[in-house]
Amino acid sequence: MSRESKPEHAPPLVTVGIACYNAQDTIARAVASALTQTWPRLEVLVVDDCSNDRSREIVERLAADDPRVRVVGHAENRGPGAARQTTLDHARGEYVAFFDDDDESGPERVATQYRCLSEGEARFGTRLVACYASGERVYPNGYRMRIDAIGSSGRAPAGGEVVDYLLFNRREPGVFYGGGTPACALMASIDAFRAAGGFDPDFRRSEDADFAVRFAFAGGHVVGCPEWLYLQHATEAPDKSAARNFDAEMRLLEKHRAYLEEHDRYAFARNWFTVRYHHFNHDHGRMALALLRGWFGHPVLVTRQLLTTVPARFFHERRSSRDGR
């Protein structure tokens, strides 16, 4: 798809991409938050991933009312990785910002991220810059959790620091990893997305982590906006299950197995994701066995992982539970 031409000195066209699947209760709100952006040149591209509810009907009605909205549909459900890649394939903008179908963004999000991106591109001397927004997640019980963008405070991770963090949670002292690399907070130039090969359509979860790993391998830089720019609504759905997440995490490790084995972290990473899966699946017996296996293989790494992640996870799960206790 060719890029839209622009008058000299005009701001670049930005594509807001929204991957949509069975979001009839939230998609209108997500599109509205995109249309109310203060950025002057904008298109909203909704990729309907073969929804079987009224999502497509709602979006097509919105598109009929506002020419900035376009709809592309999949003939079969293919998952978030494929939907995000379809966004890149059909985007007319010079930059692409991803919004989720059940989230809402503040009106200054695109303008703020563009400014952050431009500063990063000038500082690093390249278009290979990805910008992540800070935001907030709200849970059904009303608990709100702040999500500070990766690199929004202190030094941002670069290169192997990004890869190691995403594949086996290695954290370097003095580096700010924040809320990681979620696609729902991501904005970059179309050139940057293409340089990393876009999104892998085979991923139904963890497609954003896979993209960020390949982006780091391609020499990309990460910047983060400290401003709170989006509100994420924590929802439950079959495609967000612990089993789906675990399958995607194993796919991620297999895809980047050569790198993990080169750094002697493949077995450790598989075991740690297994521990997490049994925890989220409330299978405490198997979780304990996996922890023991991991500890005998990598005692220092597993101990460090437990000390750095368990306390925060415990308090987070307590606050986000339905009764808040």
Secondary structure, 3 states (H helix, E strand, C coil): CCCCCCCCCCCCCEEEEEEECCCCCCHHHHHHHHHCCCCCCEEEEEEECCCCCCHHHHHHHHHHHCCCEEEEECCCCCCHHHHHHHHHHHCCCCEEEEEECCCEECCCHHHHHHHHHHHHHHHHCCCCEEEEEEEEEECCCCCEEEECCCCCCCECCCCHHHHHHHHHCCCCCCECCCCCCCHHHEEEEHHHHHHCCCCCCCCCCCHHHHHHHHHHHCCCEEEEEEEEEEEEECCCCHHHCHHHHHHHHHHHHHHCHHHHHHCCCHHHHHHHHHHHHHHHCCCHHHHHHHHHHHHHHCHHHHHHHHHHHHHHHHHHHHHHCCCCC
